[in-house]
Amino acid sequence: MKPYENTILISDLDGTLIPRGGRVSQANRAAIERFVRGGGRFGVATGRTPEAAAGYVGELPITAPSIFFNGAMLYDWQKKSVLATRTLPGGDVWPRFAAQCLAHFPQACIEVYTADNCNIISDPANDDPRLPHEFYRYQHVQLVDVADTERTPWLKFFVSDEPARLAVLEEETKAFGIGALAHSFYSEANYYEYVAQGVSKGAMLEEIRRLPSCAGVRIVALGDYLNDNEMLAAADVGVASGNAHEGTKAAADVVGCRVEDDLVPWVLEHVLRDGL
């Protein structure tokens, strides 16, 4: 029997597998390859699209179902096929809420994610500085271009702004009644996101468990920020990186090394070897 049989290792990207602004280290890459050779299956869980993630992890042996759009999509990396999606409900509520955001937060970068595109509906002058460094297509459109949510369902709604203004957005979200339709959360201090109610990386991890090919597997999940908390709690072993948000450390079973010190080799040495 191989050492990692019946184990899935699923990792968040930024701040967990990849230092912000960096790439997957050679040490992490070698550890993932060793894990897969040893019978394990490796997957990723990210707020990014599959296309965006490919620029960072496309050369890794991704052999497990993987989570994208912070839980709104489950994807088979090897077959390049979508296994499941969870779209935002509510019809024209979302275009109306987006219009309010555009009016009330004129400095924000506001993005609408559909299954095949990132649509930026805010002024191009507000674009998030990360965009030119990403590995995916995005387009600047008018809100009216994506307002027909029946024809083009929204998977995720995203606002990037200063933390103080996002605190105001949280209050407006409650007043608008979006809470009944959406799970909203911070994925960074200056990123506030919306997916369908009940959608999270943790909920999609449970979908992975229900796949016939994953029945009875042990799942070890790695993360660093609040949008990872439910995934770490749902996993058999949740591991927070040493640089993780304090709330994420509290949600984890184990706190490992910092992202800069290569978390995957640490997990193979301290978690999978010791059988925690």
N, C-alpha and C positions, 0 to 999 in steps of 0.2 A: 504494500500500500504506500502510495506517495504521501509525503508529509502534510500537504495542504489540501488533500482531497476533501470534497464536500464543504469547502470554505469559499465564500465570496468576500473579497476585499473591495469596498466601494469608497471612493475618495472625492471629496470636494476639491476644487482646483485652487483658486486664488487664496493665498494665506494658509493653505494646507499642503497641497502637493507642489504648488508653484509660488515662490516669493512674488509679491506684487511687482509687476514690471519685469519679471524674469521668465525663466523657462524651466522645464523639468530637468533636474540635475542628473548627471551621469549616475550618481549613487542611487537616486530614486529609480531611475530607469533600470539599472542592473538588478535592483531588489525586486521590482515588479516582474521582470523577466524570470528571475529565479523562482518567484512565487508561482507563476504560471507553469513553468517547467515542472514544478513540484506538485502539480495537480490542482492548484487553485484557479479561481476565475476572478478576473479584475474588471471593475467597472468604474465609471465616474458619475458624480452627481453635482450638477452645476446649474446656475441660472442662465448660462449661455445657451445658444443654439448649437446643434450638432456641428454646423459649419464653422462656427466660431471656435468651438473646442478643438476641432481638427488641427488648427494651426499650432496648438500647444501639445496635443497628445496623439496626433494622428499616427505616429510611429510606434506607439505603445501597443502591447498585445491586449487590446480591450476585448475580453471574451465573455463578459457578463452583461445582461441587460443594463442599460445606463439611463440616468435621469437627467432631463434637460428642462429649461424654463422653470427652475425651482420647483419641479414636481408636476408641471403641466404636460409633460411628454415622457413616455417610456420608449426607448429606442434600441433596436438591435444593431449594434455597430458593425458587426461582420456582414450582415445582410443589407445594411443601409436601408432599413425599413422601420417605419413607425409601428410600435406595438400598441400604444394607447395614447390618447390625448384627453385633456380635461380643459374645456374652453370656458371662458367667462360667461355666465348666464346674465340675463337681464335685458337683452335686446338693445333698445335705444338709450337705456340708462347710461351706458358707458360713453357713447359720443357726447351726451349731455354733460356728464361729469368731466370728460376731457375738455370740453369747451369752457367749463368753469375754471379748470386748472390753468388753461391758457390765459384766461382773463385775470385771474388772481395771482398767478406766479409767472410774470412776464420774463423773469430771468432764468427760468428752469429749462432744462432739457427734458422733453416729454416724448416718450417712445411707445408705440403700439406694436406688439409682437404678434404676428400671425405665424402659421405653421412654416411658412417659407420665406419670411422677410422681417426685417426690422424697419419700421416706418416711423420716421422722426417728424412729428407734427408741429414742433416748436420752431422758432427762429433759428436758422443755421448758426447765427452768432452765439447761440447758447450751447452748442454741441459739447458734449462731454469730452474732455481732452483725451480720453482713452480711445475714442473711435478710430482715429487714423492708425492706431497700432493693433487694432483687432483684425481677425482673419475671416470676416464675413461681410456680405453685402448689406448695405443699408441704403435707404433712399429718403429724401426729404419730400414730403407730400403735404397736402392740405388735409385737415380733418375730414372734410367732405369725401375725400378719396377713399377713406377706410371706414366711413360711417355706417355702411350697410353690413352690420355684424352677422346677419343671416347668411349673406353670400360669402363673406370673409370673416369667419369667427376670430375673435381675439383670444389668444392664449395668456397674454401677460400685458399689463399696463405698468409703465415704469416712469418715475419722476426722479430726476437728479437735481438737487438744489442745496443751498446752505442748510446745515442742520436746524438752525433756528426757524427757517421758513418751512422746513419739512414738519416741524412740530405744529405749525399752524395748519399744514395740510392734513395732519392726523385728525385735528379737530373738525376740519371741514368734511373729512371722510365720514365721520360719525354723523354730522348734521345732515349730510346728503342721503344717509341711509344705505351707504355702500356696504356696511358691515354685514348685512343680511345676505349679500351676494358674494362677498369676496373675503379671502384671507389676505390681509395686508401686513407688511413687515419690512424691517430694515435689512438689507443685504450688505450695506456699508453705512457708515455714519451719514453719508450724503446721498444714499440711494434708498428710495422707498418704492416698493413693488406691490402689485396686486395680482393674485391668481384666484381661481374659483374657490369658494368656501369649501373647506375640507381638503384642499390641495396643498401638499407640502412635499418636501423630499422624503419625510417620514412616511406619509401616506402611500407614496409610490414605492417605497421600499417594501411595504406590506403587499403591494401588487406583485412585486418580484417574488416574494415568498409563495404566492398562489400560482405561479407558473409551474406547469408540470416538470419542466426541466430543472427547477430550483427547489423542488419539494425536499424538505428535511435538511437544507443547507444551513450552515452556520454563517451569519453575516457579521462582518467586522466593518464598521463605518468610521470614516475620518472627517473631521470638520473643524472650523475655526470661528464661525460667526452665528448670529442669532437664527438665520435661516437654516442652519444645520441642526438646531437643537432637537427637533422632532425626529430627525433621522438617527441621531446618536442615541436617543431614548428608545427608538424602535429596534435598533440593531441588537444582536446578541452581545456584542461588545462595542461600545461607543468610545472613540478616542478623540480627544481634543488636542490640537497642537499647543505647544507651550506658549505661543503668542496669541491664543484664542481669547475672545471676549470672556469676561468673568462669568457671564450667564451661560455661555457654552461650556466652559469648564465644569460648571455645576451640573449641567445636563449629562455630562460624559461619565463613563465608568472609570476611565483612565485619562490622565493628562500626560502627553508625551513631550518630545523635544520640540523646539521651535522649527518653523518651516525651513529656515536657513540651514538647519543642522540635519536635514533629510529625514523626514518622518517615516517613510516606508521601511527603510532598514531598521529603524528603531522599533517599529511594530513587529517586524519579523523576529527581532531579537528578544523583545520584552513582553509581547502579548501572545503571539502565536507559538513561540517556543515554550513559554511558561504555562500556557493553557489557562490564562485568566478568563 
